[in-house]
């Protein structure tokens, strides 16, 4: 994901899943398309003891540069160099 929406959510009573869903709903309303990818602070998934979860078709992964209480929401697109190598192009 190269572009996305940065979402701040410091509500301590909401679960990570609730935060992701709120951000996804706002993104869909604002951009007319539901996101499929979300990057979070690495501590957000630590308590779940996993490096990835899926919340209503949104893949959630940790990413070190994301600040605590922030979610980077958007559309995952395969990098051009990966597509090219899969298609046999240099």
Contact map, one row per residue, 1 for C-alpha under 8 A:
111100000000000000000000000000000000100000000000000000000000000000000000011111000000000000
111100000000000000000000000000000000000000000000000000000000000000000000000000000000000000
111110000000000000000000000000000000000000000000000000000000000000000000011000000000000000
111111000000000000000000000000000000000000000000000000000000000000000001111000000000000000
001111100000000000000000001000000000000000000000000000000000000000000001110000000000000000
000111110000000000000000000000000000000000000000000000000000000000000111100000000000000000
000011111000000000000010000000000000000000000000000000000000000000000111100000000000000000
000001111100000000000000000000000000000000000000000000000000000000001110000000000000000000
000000111110000000100000000000000000000000000000000000000000000000001110000000000000000000
000000011111000000000000000000000000000000000000000000000000000000001100000000000000000000
000000001111110000000000000000000000000000000000000000000000000000000000000000000000000000
000000000111111000000000000000000000000000000000000000000000000000000000000000000000000000
000000000011111000000000000000000000000000000000000000000000000000000000000000000000000000
000000000011111111100000000000000000000000000000000000000000000000000000000000000000000000
000000000001111111100000000000000000000000000000000000000000000000000000000000000000000000
000000000000011111110000000000000000000000010000000000000000000000000000000000000000000000
000000000000011111111000000000000000000000000000000000100000000000000000000000000000000000
000000000000011111111100000000000000000000000000000000000000000000000000000000000000000000
000000001000011111111110000000000000000000000000000000000000000000000000000000000000000000
000000000000000111111111000000000000010000000000000000100000000000000010000000000000000000
000000000000000011111111100000000000000000000000000000110000000000000000000000000000000000
000000000000000001111111110000000000000000000000000000000000000000000000000000000000000000
000000100000000000111111111000000000000000000000000000000000000000000010100000000000000000
000000000000000000011111111100000110000000000000000000000000000000000000100000000000000000
000000000000000000001111111110000100000000000000000000000000000000000000000000000000000000
000000000000000000000111111111000000000000000000000000000000000000000000000000000000000000
000010000000000000000011111111111110000000000000000000000000000000000000110000000000000000
000000000000000000000001111111111110000000000000000000000000000000000000000000000000000000
000000000000000000000000111111111000000000000000000000000000000000000000000000000000000000
000000000000000000000000011111110000000000000000000000000000000000000000000000000000000000
000000000000000000000000001111111100000000000000000000000000000000000000000000000000000000
000000000000000000000000001111111100000000000000000000000000000000000000000000000000000000
000000000000000000000000001110111110000000000000000000000000000000000000000000000000000000
000000000000000000000001101100111111000000000000000000000000000000000000000000000000000000
000000000000000000000001001100001111110000000000000000000100000000000000111000000000000000
000000000000000000000000000000000111110000000000000000001110000000000000111100000000000000
100000000000000000000000000000000011111000000000000000000111000000000000111100000000000000
000000000000000000010000000000000011111100000000000000000111100000000011110000000000000000
000000000000000000000000000000000000111110000000000000000001111001000011100000000000000000
000000000000000000000000000000000000011111011000000000000001111101110111000000000000000000
000000000000000000000000000000000000001111111000000000000000011111111110000000000000000000
000000000000000000000000000000000000000111111100000000000000011101000000000000000000000000
000000000000000000000000000000000000000011111110000000000000010000010000000000000000000000
000000000000000100000000000000000000000111111110000000000000010000010000000000000000000000
000000000000000000000000000000000000000111111111111100000000110000000000000000000000000000
000000000000000000000000000000000000000001111111111000000000000000000000000000000000000000
000000000000000000000000000000000000000000111111100000000000000000000000000000000000000000
000000000000000000000000000000000000000000001111110000000000000000000000000000000000000000
000000000000000000000000000000000000000000001111111000000000000000000000000000000000000000
000000000000000000000000000000000000000000001101111110000000000000000000000000000000000000
000000000000000000000000000000000000000000001100111110000000110000000000000000000000000000
000000000000000000000000000000000000000000001000011111000011110000000000000000000000000000
000000000000000000000000000000000000000000000000011111100011100000000000000000000000000000
000000000000000000000000000000000000000000000000000111111111000000000000000000000000000000
000000000000000010011000000000000000000000000000000011111111000000000000000000000000000000
000000000000000000001000000000000000000000000000000001111100000000000000000000000000000000
000000000000000000000000000000000001000000000000000001111110000000000000000000000000000000
000000000000000000000000000000000011110000000000000001111111000000000000000000000000000000
000000000000000000000000000000000001110000000000000111101111100000000000000000000000000000
000000000000000000000000000000000000111100000000000111100111110000000000000000000000000000
000000000000000000000000000000000000011100001000001110000011111000000000000000000000000000
000000000000000000000000000000000000001111111000001100000001111100000000000000000000000000
000000000000000000000000000000000000001111000000000000000000111111000000000000000000000000
000000000000000000000000000000000000000111000000000000000000011111100000000000000000000000
000000000000000000000000000000000000000010000000000000000000001111100000000000000000000000
000000000000000000000000000000000000001111000000000000000000001111110111000000000000000000
000000000000000000000000000000000000000110000000000000000000000111111100000000000000000000
000000000000000000000000000000000000000110110000000000000000000001111100000000000000000000
000000011100000000000000000000000000000010000000000000000000000000111110000000000000000000
000001111100000000000000000000000000000110000000000000000000000001111111000000000000000000
000001111000000000010010000000000000011110000000000000000000000001001111100000000000000000
000111100000000000000000000000000000011100000000000000000000000001000111110000000000000000
000111100000000000000011001000000011111000000000000000000000000000000011111000000000000000
101110000000000000000000001000000011110000000000000000000000000000000001111100000000000000
101100000000000000000000000000000011100000000000000000000000000000000000111110000000000000
100000000000000000000000000000000001100000000000000000000000000000000000011111000000000000
100000000000000000000000000000000000000000000000000000000000000000000000001111100000000000
100000000000000000000000000000000000000000000000000000000000000000000000000111110110000000
000000000000000000000000000000000000000000000000000000000000000000000000000011111110000000
000000000000000000000000000000000000000000000000000000000000000000000000000001111111000000
000000000000000000000000000000000000000000000000000000000000000000000000000000111111100000
000000000000000000000000000000000000000000000000000000000000000000000000000001111111110000
000000000000000000000000000000000000000000000000000000000000000000000000000001111111111000
000000000000000000000000000000000000000000000000000000000000000000000000000000011111111111
000000000000000000000000000000000000000000000000000000000000000000000000000000001111111111
000000000000000000000000000000000000000000000000000000000000000000000000000000000111111110
000000000000000000000000000000000000000000000000000000000000000000000000000000000011111110
000000000000000000000000000000000000000000000000000000000000000000000000000000000001111111
000000000000000000000000000000000000000000000000000000000000000000000000000000000001111111
000000000000000000000000000000000000000000000000000000000000000000000000000000000001100111
